[in-house]
Amino acid sequence: MYIYHFRPTLGYQGITLVGTFDSLTKELKISIARCNKKDQFCKKTGRELAIQRCNNGDYFMKISYPQMVKFDTRTFVNTAQFILCSLIYK
């Protein structure tokens, strides 16, 4: 399981991404948790909520990597940053 926390400085609230990679289907399954604007960003709360969603099958996105032999942390971080850019800077 991979976890990525992001707290932008431009007035947006924090976001936590949790991902699991299924080596059989070669899919990265990502769940997210966003901090409410009224709340203080807390990594622990975001992590727990995103993990719970991931375990319950409530995925924000599934990405297929058909040619991927080995999935590592760097690949997850790059993917997470790309997803965050598309969420925040629309």
Wavefront OBJ file of the C-alpha trace (Angstrom):
o trace
v 0.000 0.000 0.000
v 1.297 3.423 -0.958
v 0.375 6.686 0.790
v 0.924 10.250 -0.439
v -0.039 13.401 1.479
v -0.312 16.772 -0.202
v -0.992 20.141 1.383
v -0.793 22.983 -1.108
v 0.059 26.490 -0.010
v -2.372 28.279 -2.321
v -5.407 28.116 -0.033
v -6.554 24.642 -1.045
v -7.099 21.989 1.588
v -4.953 18.904 2.053
v -5.432 15.702 0.075
v -4.304 12.174 0.902
v -3.984 9.486 -1.761
v -3.738 5.787 -0.970
v -2.926 3.312 -3.690
v -2.651 -0.432 -4.019
v -1.115 -2.184 -6.986
v -2.610 -5.509 -8.053
v 0.206 -7.454 -9.708
v -2.216 -9.912 -11.344
v -4.377 -7.342 -13.147
v -1.540 -4.762 -13.281
v -3.906 -2.083 -11.970
v -3.194 0.752 -9.570
v -6.303 1.429 -7.477
v -6.378 4.837 -5.822
v -8.612 6.191 -3.063
v -8.485 9.769 -1.826
v -9.502 11.805 1.191
v -9.860 15.572 1.046
v -9.731 17.840 4.035
v -12.809 19.989 4.562
v -12.144 23.731 4.252
v -13.432 24.200 7.810
v -11.026 21.629 9.279
v -7.326 21.604 10.065
v -5.384 19.244 7.756
v -4.320 16.093 9.628
v -2.251 13.403 7.906
v -3.434 10.691 10.303
v -7.141 11.367 9.681
v -6.645 11.584 5.910
v -4.605 8.401 5.870
v -7.168 6.466 7.934
v -10.082 7.637 5.783
v -8.312 6.935 2.481
v -7.182 3.478 3.676
v -10.722 2.681 4.803
v -12.078 3.685 1.396
v -9.421 1.627 -0.364
v -10.177 -1.440 1.747
v -13.917 -1.055 1.069
v -13.349 -0.889 -2.702
v -14.349 2.787 -2.941
v -11.755 3.802 -5.521
v -11.395 7.283 -6.943
v -9.536 5.939 -9.953
v -8.095 2.767 -11.448
v -5.083 2.986 -13.736
v -3.897 0.082 -15.843
v -0.171 -0.549 -16.331
v -0.153 -3.506 -18.774
v 3.611 -3.371 -19.392
v 4.628 -2.858 -15.750
v 6.925 -5.567 -14.435
v 7.678 -4.029 -11.059
v 5.665 -1.248 -9.418
v 7.619 0.897 -6.970
v 7.240 3.946 -4.742
v 8.666 6.335 -7.343
v 6.033 5.271 -9.877
v 3.294 5.830 -7.300
v 4.605 9.271 -6.322
v 4.819 10.367 -9.971
v 1.280 9.100 -10.582
v -0.020 10.783 -7.410
v 1.527 14.130 -8.382
v -0.025 13.924 -11.838
v -3.472 13.173 -10.355
v -3.156 16.019 -7.850
v -2.221 18.494 -10.568
v -5.311 17.513 -12.531
v -7.509 17.851 -9.402
v -6.203 21.186 -8.162
v -5.128 23.145 -11.217
v -8.150 22.683 -13.477
l 1 2 3 4 5 6 7 8 9 10 11 12 13 14 15 16 17 18 19 20 21 22 23 24 25 26 27 28 29 30 31 32 33 34 35 36 37 38 39 40 41 42 43 44 45 46 47 48 49 50 51 52 53 54 55 56 57 58 59 60 61 62 63 64 65 66 67 68 69 70 71 72 73 74 75 76 77 78 79 80 81 82 83 84 85 86 87 88 89 90
